[in-house]
Amino acid sequence: QVQLVESGGGLVQAGGSLRLSCAPTKKISINTMAWYRQAPGKQRELVASRTSGGSTNYTDSVKGRFTVTRDNAKNTMFLQMDALKPEDTAVYYCMPRCWYGSWEDYWGQGTQVTVSS
């Protein structure tokens, strides 16, 4: 069973920054990476993704403010969030595609990000 450990969420004022991290508890290969978020009363939405080749994609509302990266040596993925806005408030989930006998998508436990105005 693959488990993911997320960290980095918290309370920040508008305009501030946070960096979320996500890592599997086992040393396994990660292919594509994705970050989702879910605000109260809303559907979960894809925020950012990054392929193994380094291509990235961002939802329009975070372009220029969020950056998805990975540290291969630490087998960890990150979401750097700058210029945060109150509308970024949500629970953020990582979803890497990991090899554990086959390529599958796994979900992190979620981390709360709250941006105050």
Buried (B, 14 or more C-beta within 10 A) or exposed (E): EBEBBBBBBEEBEEEBEBBBBBBBEEEBBBBBBBBBBBBEEEEBEEBBBBEEEEEEEBBEEBEEBBBBBBEEEEBBBBBBBBEBBEEBBBBBBBBBBBEEEEEEEBBBEBBEBBBEE
